[in-house]
Amino acid sequence: MLSKNVRSRILRMPAVFLALFFIVTIFGGGLFVSAEETTAEEETASEEGTTTAGSELDESSKYEQFVSEYAYLDGDAIKKELQALYEENKESTPSISISVFGETEDLCSVVYGNANVEDAVAADEDTIYEWGSVSKLLVWVSVMQLYEQGKLDMSEDITKYLPEDFLKYQSSENPITMNNLINHDAGFLSPYKDVETSNLDELMPLDEALKKTEPAQVYEPGEVVAYSNWGTALAAYVVEQISGMDYAEYVKINILDRLGMEHTAVKPDLSDNPWVAERRDQTYGYYYEDEKLTSMGSCRAYIHIYPAGAVTGTIGDLKKFARAFLCNSEDSVLFEKPDTLELMLSPSLYYSGTSVPRFCHGFEADIYGKGRLILGHGGNTTGFTALLQFDPVSRTGLVMMTNVRAERTFRSRLPEIVYGKPDYSEISGGDFTQLDFTGHYIMSGGTFEKGCFSLYSFLTDRLHIREQNGEYTSNSGISSIKQLSDNVAVVTLVNGEEQLYFIKYDSDGKFEGLQNTSVDFIRISNFKFTLQMVLMLGMILALVIMMVLLVAHLLKIRRFKDPDIRKYKLCEINVGIAEAVLASAISLLFLFGVNNVILRAIFCIVATGFLALMIELLIMTHRRAKKDSISKVLILEDVCCAVIVIGFIYWKLYQFWGF
């Protein structure tokens, strides 16, 4: 172990190079630039998802670059803060393992709590946790290795590497590339189908799982960012196709073995690492809700599209993996060529209209301290939370693993303790146009604009921002929104956590929506929202009226002697019965079978049959109009049928595929 003085001198060496670099860099450069200041060169380099607002570009921004401020990390001070944070939150934290480290040495490592609270099984360095979406980084390292070897073109149509007709629901004529997959902007919806099972016997091979859970492509490639587990798993399948190896086997040989990660399993059944499999059930998963910690037992779930989030292992192995990105590029164990690591840590996607990195080839980019660009990824599973982050400039990093679902306190506070709370003073104030954020927003990826979930999604999956007493609030856990510049707003969540949201403009410079790392919030016009609301309420009202008329027709059917009228009334009764069946199907679908493709198919078959009956009733109404005058009741039925038919066609309620 190095002494503190020696360690301090070693850690301060990068500051010399930073100083030299800063001297030759044009003064005034900064991380944040306005939409009007984005250069043509930046637009080319960050082609996907980057737009400008304004007509003329400021030449002074041409060479603007970000230089991360280096700060010495005091391991003892960090440990003291972590201890205090754990004491404040021990009731909601069954166990947690954290390590803060440099390129070659540990600065601070702590393990608190019990892996199994019920049996008082203390957590230690061999405790097994699930990585969740941190697993995706193994996919992207694999992709970059194949790119380095010349076996994969990042800009090539992805179908070149897939079996013929593998993608069934690709709607865009524009190709999907690996760049789209790595930046989560291929345009995929988030699938509602089962992507995991609690029954090991139901676990599917990767290719079969991808086919059965394929989501619809609802955006053009590069149009919006919609975080996609399925897209990541598809990239892993490309790795299989190019390498000719099982994905888990490829990762073991080319990543785990190289880094000495002996205590990590990649497969969802853990069959690739008996050591991990033997110890996994010793760790229980928990969730904290209403000030109560609830156990979920061993909480085993087998993820079909496993490359997106099934890796399981120890804190020590996760640290080894994170440390692999802190070395000199020529010393990389993961890559043969020095420029491959440099490329992977460079921006692959920027926030629209800025030079602020959003993704760095699979790594999410976050800002801490005074503009420190921190790369990493977080992960959540049914009963676990994980985090990996590092500063490539100071070559320091942190990893965290805990056995509680969707943990937020340590997830948000740990990076602030290590790298400093985000300082927005440099981008606050100045002259900027104050925007009106009120309105309705579609959340990319999880929102169903069309299909059998569209009405449910319309009611539940949208962000509604409103203004009260000069403050913006929302229905989605946002307590306030404060605009800092033309491009940036800081969003405060109800738990006090602050997040930067970036402002997106269209090609005419008009406010179009908000962006965070993994989601685009696309604002829809008040006219469109009102139209959709009127149509939805109209459909509900029409269905209620038709049900009431059904009862009336059933009571009076025997009184009608005219064959045409009797036939017409029978048709009305059939429609009413179909409505009852449809209502039952909707109840079953959303109460029990939202992830069940069979129930969805039944629902859509019933819906399509119901639509056919509506059309038949409309035709019969107009045929009867030629023989006799139409009563007010018939006119009402005619209008109701028309509203229902229009709604079914508009919302595409017959479509059950691609979800």
N, C-alpha and C positions, 0 to 999 in steps of 0.2 A: 504494500500500500504506500503510495506517495505521500510525503508530508504535505501539509496544507500550503506552505509557501511554494514548494515546487509545483504542486498542482495549480496554484494560482498563476504562476508564470507560464505554465503550459497553456492554460485556458485563455490567457490574455494574448497569446501569439497571433490569433486571427485578427486582433484589433489593429496590428501593424498593417496587415494587408488591406484591411478595410479602410484605413486612413489613406493609403496610397490610391486605392480605388476611388475614394471619395474626391481626392484632389483633381483627378483627371475627369471626373464627372461634372457636367454642367450644374452649377449651383442653382438651387431652387427646385430641383427635381423632387418629386414626391410620388407616393403610392397612388393617391387619389387624383384623378383629373376629371374635369367636367366633360359632359357629352360633347360640348362644342370643341374640346381640345383633343379629342382622339384623332391620332394621325392616320393617314392612309396606310402607312406601313404597319401600324398596330392592327388595323382592320384586316389586313391580309394575313398577319400572323395569327390572329384570333378570329378567323372567319366565321366559325360557328357561333351563333348566338350574340354577335356583337353588332350593334347598330349605333347610329349617331343621331343626335338631336342638334340641329343647327346647320348652317350652310358653310361657314368658313372655318378652317382649322388653324390653330395657333402654332406657328412653326417652332416656338420656344419649347413646345411639349415633345418635339420630335425625339429627343434623346433622354426623356425623363425615365428614371429608373428608381427602383426601391433599394435602399441599403439598410439592412436590419441593424438596429443598435445592439451592440454586444453588452451584456451585463453578466457579471460573475454571479453564479448560483451558489448560495450558501446552504449546503445540505443540512446543517444543524438547524438553521432557521426554518427551512422548509418542513423538517420533521416536527418541529415544535408546533407549527401552524396546523399540520395534518392531525396531530394528536388532539389539539383543541377542537378541530372540526369534527373529528370522530366522536369526541365526548359529547358534543352538541347534538349529534345525529345517531348515536349508538342504538336508540330504540328502533330506528328505521333501517339500520345497516347490520344485517346478520353477520357478515364478514366482508372484508375488503383487503386486497393486496395491491400495493402501490410501489413503484420503483421509479426514481429519478436518476438519470445517469448521463455521463459524458461519453466520449468516443471509446475510452478504454477503462473507465472506472465508474463505480457506483457513487452517487452523491447522497442518496437517501433511499432506504428500502424499509417498508413497514408492512406488517400483517396484523390486522385487528379482527377480533370476533370469532365466531364459530361457523364452520362449514355446515354443521348440522346442529341447530339450536336445541332441538328436542333432546338429543342424546349428548349434548355438550361436547361435540367433536370439534376441537379447536382447529382453526385454519392455520396452515403453515405454508412453506414455499413449495410443497408438493401437492397442495390442494388443486383439484381440477375445476376449471371454469370453462364456460363456452365463450368463444370469440364473437359470435354474432356476425355482423356485417364487416368487422375487421378482416374476416376471412376473404373478402373480396380482393384485398391487397395481394394475396397469393396468386389470384387469377391474373392481375395486371402485371405482376413480376413475370409470370409465365409468358404472357403476351409479349412483353418487351424482350424477353430472351429469344423468342422465335423471330421477332422483328430484327434483332441484332444479327441473327444467323441468316437473314435474307429469305426466310421461309414464309414470312407474313408481311404483306403490304398494308399499312395502317389506313391507306386511302382507297383500298380496293373494295369492290362490292363484296359483302360478307358471304353472299350466296356462292361465291367461287369456292369457298372452303367447306360448304355444306352439301349433304346429299341432295339430289335433285328434288325440287318441290318440297323442301323441308319446311319452309315458312308458308303457312296457309292463309294468314290474315294480313299480309303486307298489303297496304292500300296505296302507298305512294309509288309513283313511277321512278322516283329518285332512289338511288341505291343507299342501303345502310352500310356503313363502313365500321371498321374497328374503332376509328376515332369517335364515331357516334356512340358506340357501346361504352367506351372508356369514359366519355363525358356525360353519359346518361341523357343524350338528346337524340336517340334513335326514333322517338315518337311513340313508344309503347305505353299502353295503359297498365296500371297496376292490376295484376290478375286477382279476381275474387275466388278462383278455384283453389282447392286444397293444395298447398305447396308442402305440407308436412303431414305426418300421421303418427299416432301413438302406438300403432301396431306394426312391429318390425316386419311381419309377413307381407304387409302391403307396400313396402318400400320398392320404388320403381327404379330401373336403370336411368341414367341421366338423359339419354336420347328419348326414351319413352316419356319421361316426366316433362321434358320440354315440349313435346308434341301435345300432351294432354293438358298442359297448363298455358299454352300459348295465348297471350293477350292480343287484343286488337291493336293495330297501329293507328292512332288517332291524330297524330301530328306529322308534318313533314320532317324528315331527318334534319337536325340542326335548328329547328324552329324554336323549340322550348326545351328546357331541362325538366325531365320527369324521372326521378330516381327509380331505377328498375333492377330488382332482384333477378327477374327473368333475363334481362339483357346481359347481366353479368354471367349467369349460368350458361347462356348461349355462347359467350366468349370462351368460357371454359371448355365447352363442347368443340369449339374451333381448335383449341389447343389439342384436344384428343384427336381430331381429324388430321391435323398437320403432323403431330408427333407420332401418331400410331400407337399411343399409349393411353391407358386409363388415366384420367385426370389426377386422381389421388396418387397413383404410382409416379406420374410425371413430377408432381410437387415434391414427393418424398426424395426422389433421386436428385432433382435439380435445385431444390431449395432447402428442405429440412436437413438432409444429410450434409450438405455443404456447410450449413450453419451450426451443425451439432445439436439440432432440435430433436432430442430423443424422446421427449415427453409431450408430443403433440400428435393428435390424430386428425385426419382430414375427412375420412368417410363418416357418414352420419351414424352408422352402427358401430363405429370405433374399431372395426375389425382390422384396420391397418396398424393398430398399436395396442397390443394386449396389456401393456403396463397402464395405459390410460383407461382402457376398458375396465380393468380390474378395480380401479379407484374411483371411477366416475360416480357411482351411486352413493359414495360416501358424502357427496356434496348435495345438499338440498337447495331447491329454488324457492324464493319467497316473493311476495308482493306486499307493499305497504300502502294501505288505503284507510281513510277515516281514522288516522292515528292508531292503526292496528297492523301488526306484522302477521301475515298469514302464510303458513307453510304449504307448498305444493308437492312435498315429498321430493323424490329424486328428479321429478319433472323431466322425464325423457320424451323428446320429440324427434322424429326422424324426418329430416328435410329432404324432399324429393330432388329439388334443384340445389343440392347440397353445396356446390362451390360458392354460392352466394352467402352462406352463413352457418356452416356446420362444424367448423374447426373447433377442436376442444383440446385444452392443454393447461400447462402451468404458467405462472407469471414469469418464471425464469426463461422459458422458451419464447414467450412473447417479447421479452426484453432483447433476446438474441436477434430476433427478427427485426425489431426496430433499430437496433444498433447497426445493422447491416447498411443502413442508409446514412450513417454519420461519418463514414470513412472517406479518405481521398478516393476520387473516382478510379484512379489507376490501381488501387488496392482492393477494389470491390470483389467479393467472393461470388456475388450473384451474376455478374456480367463479365464478359471477356474483354470488351472494349471500354475504355474510360468514358467516352462520350455517351454511352448508353445510360449510365447512372445519371449523368448530368442532364440528359434529355428527359429521363423519367421525372426528375425533380423540377423540371421547367414547366411553365404554364402550358396547358393544352386547351384551356377555355377561359375566357375572361368574362366578367360581368359586362352586360351590354353597355356600350358607350364609354367604357373606362379601360384603364390598363391594370385593373385590379384582378389578380388571378382568382379563378373560381375552382378549377380543377387543375391538378398537375399530374396528368396521366394516371388517374385513379385516386390520387390523394386529394382530400378536401383541403382547401386553403382557408385558414382563419387568421384574424388579426388580433394580436394581444400587445400590451404595453404601448409604446409609442411607435406603432406601425410595424411591429415584428410579424413577419409572415411565418406562420406555423402550419406545417403540413401534418396530415394524419387521417384518421378515420375512427368513428365510433361504431359500436355494435350493441344490439339488443336481441335477446331471445325470450322465450316464455318466462324464464326465471333468472336471467343473467344479464349483466351489463359489462361492456369492456370499452377501453379507450386506448388508442396509441397516437401519440403526437410527438413531433420533434422540430427543432429549429436547425435547418441545414447550414446556417451561417455560423452559429456558435457551437454547432455539433453537440447539442444536448437534446435529451428526449425524456419522455415519461410514458409509462404504461400503467393501466389500472384495470383490475378485474374484481367483480363483486357478484354475489349470488342473490341479487334482488332485481326484479324486473323494472325496466325503465327508470333506473336511478338517475336523478338529476342534480342533486346537491354536489356530490364529488365530481360529477361529470362537468359541471360548469365552473366550480370553484378551483379544482386542481390546476388547470392551465393558468388561471389568474394568479394563484400562489406561486407558481414556478416562473411564469413569464410576465406577470404583471397584468392588472386589470386594463382593458382597452382604454386608451386615452384618445378621446375624440376632439381634443382642443385644436389640433392642426387642421381639421376639416370642418370645424364649426364656424358659424358666423359668416361674414363676408356677404357679398351681394348674390342672392339667388332668388329664383322665382318660387314663391310659396305655393305648393300644390294642394289641391283638395283631394284627400284620400278617401272620402266617403264613397260608398258604393258597394257593388257585389262583385266578387272575384271567384273565378274558377281555379281550383287548385290542380295543377297539371298532374297527370298520372292517376290520381285516385278518384277523379270525378268522371261520371258516366254521362256524357251529353246525350247519347242515344243508346237504345237497347233496353233490355228488360229490367235494368237497375236505374234507369234514368230518372224516374219520378222520385224514387227513394234518395238518389244522389242529390237531386234538386233541393230536397228538404234538409239534407244532413251534411253534405260534403262541400259546402261553399263557405268562403270567408266573407262575412258581412261587416264592413267597417262603418261606424257611425260616429258622429261628433256630439259630445255632451259637455256643455260648459267650457267650450274651447279645447277639450281633450278628445283625442281619437281613441275609441275602444272597439272591441270586436266580439264576436261570438265564439272565438277559437282560442281563448286563453291569453289574449293580448290586453294589457291594461292601459298602455299608452303608446303613441307613435309620435316621435319628434323628428322633423326634417332637419338635417344638418347642412345639406348643400343641394345643388341641383341633382346630384347623383345618389345621395346616401340619406337614409333615415335610420334612427336607432329605435328599435322596438323593445319595449319592456313587457315581459310576460307577467302573469299574475303571481308567480313565485319570486319575482324580483330579478330574474335573469334578464340580461340585456343581449340583444342580437342585432347585428347590422343587416339591414335590408337595402338592397340596391334598387334604384328606380330605373325602369325601362321605358324608353320612348319609341314611338314608331318612326317610320321614315320621314314623316312630316314634322317631327319634333314634338308630337303630342304625347302626353302621359298615357302609357299603355298598361302598366302593371308594376308589380314588385317581385323581387327575386331574393331568395336566400340560397344557400349552397345547393340544396337538393330539389328545390321546388320553385316553379314560376307561378305567381299569382296573377292571372290574366283578368283584367277588369272587363266586365261586360256592360253594355249600355243599359241605362235605365229602361229604355224602350223595349229592349230584348227581354230583360228580366220581367217587366210588367206583362209583356205578351205571353211569356211562358207561364207566369203566375195565373193570368186570366184563363189560359188554355187548360192548365191543370185543374183549377177550381171548376171550370166549365165542365170538364170530363167527370169530375166527382159529382157535381150537381146533376148532370145528365144521367149518370148511373143510378143515383138515388130516385130520380123521377121515374126512370124506366122500371125500377123495382116496385115502386108504388103502383104504377100502372099494371104491372104483372099481377099483383094481388087483385086489382079490380077486374082484370080480364078473366082471371081464373074463376072469380065469383059469378061472372056474367056469361061465360062461354056458351052455356046450354041455351041461352035465350036467342042466340043468333042462328037463324035458319038458312039464310042466303049462303050458298057454298063458297062464293068468293070472300064474303065477309068472314065466314067461319075459318077459312084457310088463312086469311090475314091475321085473325086473332090467334090462331094456333102458332103462327110464326112469331107473333109478339110474345106468346107464352114461352116458346123455345128460346127466344132472346133473353127473357127474364131468367129462365133456368140457367142459361149460359153465364149470365151475370153472377148468379149465386155460386156456380162452380168456379168462375174466375176469382171471385172474392176469396173463396176457400183456398184456391191455388196461391193467391198472393200471400195469404196468412201463413200457409205452409212454407212458402219460399223464404219469407223473411224471418220467420220464427225458428225454422229448423233446417232449411236447406239452401241458404244463400251460397254455400260452397259446393252444393251437390248438383252436378251437371244434369243428372236424370230429372230431378225436380224442376230445374230451370227449363229443360226441354219440354216437360209436361206443361209447365206454365205457359210457355210460348205457343205450344200446340193449341191449348185452350184459348189463348188470346187470339191466335190467328183464326180459329173457328168462330170465335165471338165476333171478330171483325167481318168475317164472311156473312154471318147472320145480320149484322148491322146493314151491310150493303144490300142484302136481299130484302130487308125490311124497307129500305129507302126505295128500291125499285118497285116493290109491291105498292107502296104508298102512292107513287106517281102513276102507276098503272090504274089504281083504283080512282085516282083523281079524274081520269078520263070518263069514268062511268057515273060518278056521283060527286056531289060537293064534299069537300073535306072539312071535317069538323075541327074545332079548336084543339081537341085532344090529338087528332091526327097531325095537325100542324106542329104541336108540341113534340110529339114523337119524332116527327121528321127532323126538327131542329136538334133534338137530343142525339139522334142517330148521326147526323152530320157532324156534330161536335166530337162525338166519340170516334168516328172514323178519322177525322182530321187529326185528333190527338194521337191515335194509334199509329198513324202514318208518320206524323212529325217526330214522335219519340222513338219510333222503331221498336215498339214493344214486342214485336214478333221475333226479334233477334236475340238468340241465347248464346251464340258462338262468340269466340274472341274475348271471353271474360274469365 
